[in-house]
Amino acid sequence: MSTPPPSADPVLSWHPPRLFFSARVGGRVRKVPLDAGFSCPNRDGTLSRAGCSFCNAEGSGTGLYAQGLGLAAQWAALLPRVLVKDPRARLLAYLQAYSNTHTSPERLRAVLDEVAVLPGVAGLCLGTRPDCLDLGAGEARLDVLGAFVGRGLPFIQLDLGLQSADDAVLARAGRGHDAACFAEAVRAAAARGLCVCAHLLHGLPGARPDDLARSVDFLNTLPVAAVKFHNLLICRGTALARLWEAGRFVPAGREDYAAALIEALERLRPDICVQRLIADPAPGELLAPAWTVDKYGALDCVRREMVRRNTWQGRLGFCPEGSPDWTLYYKEDG
Ligand code: SF4
């Protein structure tokens, strides 16, 4: 059970990034998770059936599409729960599970047509893999996404998994793409007005202790607008779970993660908005590490260590004299 958050703190908080989204959609945001019934090339046999070593196929989606609920019905069902928390929030549709461009350009266009007319929708966040965008082959699916920017969907964020910039780590995790593919996807997406949010994962097997910071160095060279940091979770049914159960892998402890995260933040370009600091396990999927259940405790650990070190985002290489606003990387959304 998570402990309640400490009182408002000028250095760390854990709300979504307020100024980032305010500048783009005109206010605080709430995301509404939608399931368009897509799969993943790393699961359906296109690339592999094994999936990434850390991925829990069961925990990824809502399953509402498979239950016969279309996007409009899902939106209508979920909206009251979202609005009761924040009636004035701007609403973002969130196609989160699996690879939401793993389909034909025509089907992707049809899905976006549906999303664009959802009542009150202010934008879209869409998770996918960099190798599901027709790079080097006409980039048709990127063109479909780009065509919706400013046409019904003023804001589209592409949530792109990188996890690590180390190709050996990616290969060992069974990702099925390399860092160069990610870089090409980011450049092509940004050129179409899509806002790219990169996902990084700390502590994969074979990763060096400074893998997260090195991955941030890589992101700094790209037109990335945002990043989500994740600590590695051992989830039921995954290849990593089998390794962990066999005693052949131990996930990072809380203090180790905090240290790696802070080093990465210190090296992160100040304009890149941090949208997540700690991973959220789906209910029932977590095997280890136990500390991740107490998200607020983990965030407080990061906060206290940042205060102790008197440090901030971009301190190393970008703003060594101090950030004009320590809350810079919390461009928060309440
Ligand atoms: S993490 Fe993403 S890309 Fe990897 S198997 Fe799971 S859904 Fe597919």
Residues whose N, C-alpha, C, O or C-beta is under 5 A from the ligand:
A	BS01	SF4	C40 N42 G51 C52 C55 Y98
